[in-house]
């Protein structure tokens, strides 16, 4: 890229233009949320929006977009342009694909790409991705290959020169149990990209730019330099991390080797378990995105997402492994496995604490995202809501375990980590399908003990009210067998559990439920950081008074004696710590 084009923008002007681009993607994202139909998009924020230059490089991505979508829209755009090159694009075109190997790892993430034209040529792209709730298939981890998982769309034009592709729309409707909801969410994606295109063209006209190329050059160079400068502060060497996922039928190993050389970092997953014949495999695009997150969180937490910022980070995983499966592997519940890569990378980075990294930048394993869903059919005996546009319902609820602690601060309880999905209000969920919440509360003693305590998980209990056929599954939960490990000497967080009418049930399969049945989920807590015996006794007593830690756990894990009035028994505490 020409240095002249980079120097064309002074720092103040560049900041103004860059902030303008970010505000555009934020407005596009808001449009997507406010016009969507499903709780997954409209409430849980399972989506992302971005602006890209004509080469498919990310200029700006919505700041609250999930780690799962870091750089995905850039990789998708470049893959799409290999099939439909620029010369075959026209004003009003919209391209769609849900290929898990080109997009975000499973068929439910639909990627829409709208070329932005100025003076007769493509100057960039407005893009977004959103998790659509039902496109047929099992919608669970039970599938053994991709063909069981729903509708596969090749890269195609959903709109051509402003006209909708009615045949493609018909395919999508016919392959969904909730066709009106799906088309509603797709229309929201279309609206988001349209508003982004308009705002970019307004900016171009206002600032007298012919295209986005020189602006993109300046952004990519500066963000790459910032990332390289952060990496250069780390000591060269190779560092290792290893964690375990519950898998489906048996545990899986996630092994990461992090190598620092000068201004570059390489992450390699050699030694990770082979792919399996259940829907928990993770295509490499998502493995790449999730691997970027802990590096950015540790080194450059405030650096916006651009392709330049990501160039110094290299990720590899052997083909045929759980993190780089071969097609047609089943992939729907791939987050069960891939959310463990953060812990493996943070483990590796923790070997640089405190010489090169502050302990506060390195987290223990979090309790992860715990998604569950109900599907069914409205019967004549149900009180079908007036808003219900489809005869069937399929709704997901994204809940959270505890955040892993970091050196110096406790993990947050029930925080969406490593992803940052939003909370779905229980009133909204109850209004979408026939269930009633019985309780939703923090789990005492679920936060991993440590000098910094892991965040607490939660207990959720729901009663089924549906009179027609109803099914339940927790497709993306993990840590039932293998608890979230601690870091820097901290202890694991509490394990998860799923119960039906008080009896343990298998979390990954669809389970038939009936009117009156009670489903209970205990989400895991986050791992602790640092030796629990180094936690200040008064902090332990404060946790006991708040109900976060029991007096028994305070005595056993932290070696702190707390009286019935919630104060520290200093003499007994001193004796306990001397014994240990």
N, C-alpha and C positions, 0 to 999 in steps of 0.2 A: 504494500500500500504506500502511496506517495506521501513523503514527509510534508510536502507542501499542503496537501489536503488536511493533514493533522494540525498544522500550525494555523489553519484558516480560522480556528475558533479559539478565542481567548478563554481563560478558565471561567470567568463569570458568565460569558455567553454560553459556554458548553454546559455549565450547571443549569442554566435556565432552560435550555433546550432538552436536556436529559430529564429534568424534573417534569417538563411538559409531556414527554413521552410516557413517563411513569404514570402521570395523572390520566393519560388517555387509556392505558391498560386498566387502571383502577376503575374508570368510568365504564369501560366495556365489561369488566367483571361485575360491577354493580348492576348493569343492565341484564346480564345473564341471571343473576340471583333473583332479581325482582320480577322477571317474566317467566321463570321456570315453574314447573308443575310439581316436581318430586321433592321429598324431604332430603334426598341425597344431594341434590344440587342447591335447592333453595334454602335449606337449613344447615346441612352438614358442611357446606362449602367444599365438596369434593370436585374441584375444578381448578383451572388456571387459564390465564389469558396472557398473550405476548404480542409484541411487535417485532418484526424481523426485516432485515434489508433484503434486497433482491437476490442476494447470494444465500439466503437462508440462515444468516447469522442473527442471533438474538440481540436486539437493541434494548429492549425493556421487557420485564416480566412482572406480573402482579406481585408485589412484595409479600403478600400473605399466601401465595400459592404454595401448595404442599411440597415438601422435599421430594416426594415421588415424581413431581413434574419439573424438577430442576433440569433445564437444558433439553427436556424431551421434545418440546415444540420445535426447537431448532433441528434436532436430529430427524424428526418426522418430516419437516419441510424439505430438508435436503434429500431424503429418501423419495418423497413425492416428486420432486423436480427431476429425478432420474427417470421416472415413468411418464410424467407430463411436463416437458420442458417449457421454458418461458414463452417460446414462440407459439405454443399451442394454447396459451391462456388469453382470455378476452375480458373486457370489463363486464362485471356482473357474474363472473364464474365463482363457484364455491366448490372446493374439493373436499371430499370426506373419505376417511378410512378408519377402521378400527383394528387393523392388523396388529396383534400383540407384539410382533417383532419390529414393527416400525414405530409403534406408538408407546403407550405407557404400560404394556405388559399383560393386559387382558382385554377381551372383546367388548366389555362394557364401557370402556373409555373411548368415546367417539371424538376424533380430532377433525375440526373444521378449519379450512384454510381459504382465506379470501385474498386474491392478489389486489394490490392497490395500484391503480394506473394514474399517471400524471403526464400530460403532453404525449399521450399515445404509447407509453411504455410502462412496464412494471417497475415501480420504485421500491416496493416492499410488500409485506404480507401482514394481514391481521389474522391471528390464529387463536384458537382456544380448544381446550379439551374438557370434557365433563363425563362423569360416570352416569350412564343411563341405567335406570333401575331394572329393566327386564327386556331382553332381546331373545327370549326363548332359552332352551337348554336347561340344565339342572340348577344353575345358580347356587352351586355349593362346591365343596372340595371333593365330592365323590366321583367326578368325571375321570375317565381314564385316558381320554385324548381330547383334542381341541374340537372334534366334530360333535361331541356331546354338549358343548358349552354355549351353543346359540349361533346366531346369524354372523357369518363372516362377510364383510364387505371388502371387495377389492378397492384399490385406489380409483375413484371415479368422481365425476362432476355431479354434485347434488343439485347445483344450479348451473345452467349454461347460458351465458349472455343474459342473465337476469330471469331466465325461465326455469321453473322447478322441474327436476327430473321425476316425473310422476311414477315411472316404473320403479325407480329406486325407493321412493316413498312408500309405494305399495308393498315392496319386499319387506321394508322395515315394519310396517303396520302388521303384516300377516305373520311375522315372526315374534310378536310380543303379546304377552298376556294382558298388557295394559297399553294398547296402541295409542290411545288419546294422550295419555301421560307422556309417552315416549316422544310423540310428535310435538307435544307442547315444549318439552325440554330442547328438542332439536331447533324449534323456532326461536327459543331463547338464545341458543348459540348463534344462530344466524343474525339475530338482532344485535348481539354483542359485537360481532365482527363488522357489521354495517356501521355501527356508531364509531368504532375505532377507525374505520376507513375515512369517515367524514371528518373526524377530528384531526387526523394526520394531514389531510388535504388542506384543512383550514390553517394548520401550522405552517405547511409548505408555502402557502400563499402569503401568510402574514410576514414570514421572515425572508421571502424572496429566494427560496431554495429551489433548485431544479430537480433534485432527488435527495435521497438519504445516504448516498454512498460516502461522501466526505465526513458527514456527521458520524456515521457508523465507524469509519476508520479511526476517528479520534477517540470514540468511546472504547473500541476494542483495544487499542494500543494502551490507553491509560489504565483500564481495568486489568489488563494482562500484567502491566508493570507493577501494579499494586499487589497482585497475587504473588508474583515472583519475589518481590521484596519481602513479603511475609514468610515465604517458604525459606528464603536464604538465611533467616534468623535461626532455623532449626539445625541441629547437628546432623551431618551426613551419617547415614547408617541404615540398618534394616531392623525393623521392629515387628513383633508378632502379636496377634490376638486370636483367640479361639473361643467360640461359644456354641451352644447346642439349642436346636429347635425341637419341639415335640414331634414334628413331622405329622404323618397321618397314622401309620401303623407302628412306626418305630422312630426313635430320635435321629436327627440329622446333624452333621457337623458343618459349621461355617468357620473356615480358617482363612485369616487375612494376613498377608505379608505387606507391610508398608515400608517402602524404600525411599529415602530422601537423598537426592544428589543435586547439590547446588541449588538451583531455583526451580526444581521439578520434584514432584512426588509421584510414585507409582504404587498402585494397590493391586495385588495379585491374589486370587482366591484358589490357587493350586492347593489340593488337599481337601477341598470341600466335597461333600457327598454327591454321588451321582444323581441324575434326575430320576424321578419316580413316576409310577403310573397312576398318580392322583393329581388333583388340580391345585398343587402347591408349588409347582415349578415357576421360576421367575425369569422371563426373557431378559437378555442382557441390557436392553435399553433402561429398564427399571433398576437393575443392579447398578448400572453406571450412575443413575440419578441419585439413588439412595447412598451410594458411596461418596458422592461429592459433599453431601450435607455435613457429616462430622468434620470434614476437612475445613469447610467454610466456617462452620460454627466455632471451631477451635482457633482458626487463624485470622479470618476476615469476616466477622459476623455482620458487619454493616456494609460490605461491598455488594452492590446490586448484581443481579444475575445477568451476565452477558457471556457470549462465546469467548471473548478475550480473557475473562477471569477464569475460565475453565481450561484454557489451553495448557497450562503447566501441570495439570492433574491427569494422570493416565490410569485407566482401570482395565484389568483383564481377568477373565475367568475361563478355565478350560471348557471347550465345547462338550456337551453331554453331561454337565454337572447341573445341580439344582439351581445354580445362579446363571447358567447359560445353556438352557436345554435346547435340544434339537426339535424342530417342528415334526410332528404335530402334538407335542407335549401339552397336557392339560395345565391351565395356568390361572384359573379364575381366582383362587384364594392365595395368590403368590405372596401377599404381604405376611402370611403366616411365617414364611421363611425369611424374606428379604429384610424385614424389620430388625432382624438379628445382626445384620452387617454393621449397624451403627456401633453396637456394643463391642464387636471384634475390633473395629478401627479405633474406637476410644481406648480400648485396652492397649493397643499398640502405641497410641499417642501418649498414654499415661507413663510410659517408660521415659519420656522426656521431661516429666514433672519432677521438681520445680525448676530445673536448670534452664529449660528453653520455653516451657509453656506454663502459664499460671494454672494451678489446680482447678480454679473455677471454670476453666474452659473444657474440662474433660469430665464427661458424665458416666456414671454407672448405668447399667442396663435399665431401661424404663419398662414399665408394665405393658407397654405397647397398646395399639389400637385394638379394641374388642368390638367388632361389628357383629350384630345378629340381625336376623330378619324373619318376618312372618309372610307367608303367602296363603292365599285361599280364594274362595269364591263367595260372593255375597248370596245368601239364601233369602227366601221369602220371610223367614223368621227373624232375620237380622234387622236392626234399625240402620239401614243403609243411609249414610250421610247424603244430603242433597247435592253436595259438590262432587260425589263419586261419579266419574264419567265412564268408568269401565266396569264390566261385570266381575272381573277378577281384581285382586289387589296384591301388590308386591311392594313391601316397604322395608327399608333397612334402617337400623338405628346404630349410629357409630358412638360407642362409649369408650371410656379411657381408663387405663390403669394408672398407677403412680409414676411420676417422673423419677428417673434415677438421680441420686444425689451427685453433687460435684464438690470437689474440695473447697470448703469454705461456706457452702450454703446447702440447705436441705432441698430435696426435690419437692416440686409442687404436687399436691394431691390431685388425682384424677385429671391430669393435664394431658392433652393430646400430644403425645411425643412417641416416636419421632415425627409423625405427621402432625399437622396442625388443623385438623378438622374442627368445625364449630360444634357446639352442643345443640342437640335437637330438643326443644322444649317438650316435656312429657305431654303437655296439653295438645300440642300439634300432633304428636304420634298417636295419642288416643283418638284424635279426631279423624285419623287416616285409616284406621282399621279397628276391628273389634277386640281390643285389649284394655285392661285397666291396670295402672301402676299401683302396686301395694306399698312398696318402699324403694327408696333410692338414697343410700347413706354410706358414709365412709366406713372402711373396715379397720378397726383397731388392730395394731400389731402387724399390719401388712407391709408397712414401710421397712425396708431393709435397715438393720441397725448399723450405725457407723458414727464416726465423729460428726459427719453430716448425715442426717437420716434420709432414707428414701421416702418419696411421696407415697401417701396411702392410696390403695385401690378402693373400689367401691362394691357394695352389694346392691343388686337390682332385682326386684321381684315383681312379676307381672301375672295377672290372672287373665286367662283366655275367656272371651265372651262370645266368640263366634259360634253360630248355630250350624253353619255349613262346614265343609271340609277345611281344616286349617293345618298348616305345617310350620315347623319352627327349625331353625339351624343357626349355629354360630360359625360362620365360614372362616372368619379371619382371626379367631382367638388363638393364643399360644400361651405357654408357660403354665400348663396344667401339670406336666411332669417335671420339666426343667425350670426351676425358678429363675427370675432375673438376677444374674450375678452382681455382686458388689465390685468395687474398684478401690485400689490403693489400700487394701486391708479391710474394706467394708464387707458386710454380710449380705446374702441374697434377700430379695424382697419376697413377700408371701406368694404362694402358688395360687393359680386360678382354679375354679371349679364350676361345673354346670349341673344343675339338678332339675328334675321334673317330678313334681309332687314329693319333694324331699329325697328322691333317689337319684344317685349319680347317673347321668346319661352321656352318651358319646357326643362330643361337641360338633363334629364336622359333618355329620349326616343329617338329612332332613328327618325330623321326628314328627309323626302325627300327634296332634294335640286336640283336646275336646273342650267343650264348654265347661268352665269350672277348673280346668287344670291350672297349676301354678308353676311357672318357670322361674328359677332362681339362678342368677349368675354372680359369682364372686370374682371380680377382676383382680389381677395381680398387683402387688405393690412394686415400687422401684427399688433397685439395689442401693445399699448404703455406700458411703465413701469415707475411707479412713477407719482406723481402729475404734470400735465403739467405746472402749474404755477411756478414750481421750475426749469424749463428749462431756462438756461441763455438766456437773450434777444438776445445777439449777435448770438447764435446758431440758434435761430428762424429766425433772419434776414438772416443768411447764407442760411437756407433752402428756404426762400422766393426768394432770388437772384438766387438760383439754380433751382427754379421752382418746388421744392418738396412740398412746402406749399404755399397756396395763402395768400395774405395780409389779406383777410377776415377771414380765418381760424387762422392766427396768432393772430388776434385781439380777435376772439371769443373763441378759445380753449386754447391758451397760454397766453392771456391777454397781448399781446405785440403789440405795434403800430409801423409799419414799413412804413417809408416814401416812396415816389415814386422812390427815388434814391437808395433804398435798405438799408438805414441806420435806426437805431433805434431812434424813438422819445422818449427820455428818460423820459421827463416830462409826456407825455400822457401815457406811459407804467406804470409809477409809479402810476398814478391815476387809471388806469384800474385794477391794481393788488390790490390796496387799496379798490376799489369797490367790488372786488370778495371776 
